[in-house]
């Protein structure tokens, strides 16, 4: 039920259901923690989102998507160096994680490290080569491989100048 509320962009309702589940069940499992982190993040409560994300990572340190989620929360908070570290952790867990590679390039570009940004954008394009144009990228909430190729190509051209 909480997932359905989340899917309908009813993030506060999802949070309430999940917290009630935690209270009544005496705790939260990994998937509940992740959904709480996502729901809080989408409801702009980044402090709570980070708290639940960190708890989920403690339960399952090897889940690349959770490290990626942590990076996006940190990035929203302006903690870019911590976000870079979390993205590197995500890639350590899953070297084919397209969005982690892409976002690492973005953060490096913003920090002025254009050479490394280009390297990560090239790696992103290489990973995108394993997808068909209309494939939805994991953890992207709807971005297609072809759409991402256009974005990355544009950023690479911009980074060269």
Secondary structure, 3 states (H helix, E strand, C coil): CHHHHHHCCCHHHHHHHHHHHHHHHCCCCHHHHHHHHHHHHHCCCHHHHHHHHHHHHHHCCCCHHHHHHHHHHHHHCCCHHHHHHHHHHHHHHCCCCHHHHHHHHHHHHHCCCHHHHHHHHHHHHHHHCCCCCCCECCCCCCCEHHHHHHHHHHHHHHHHC
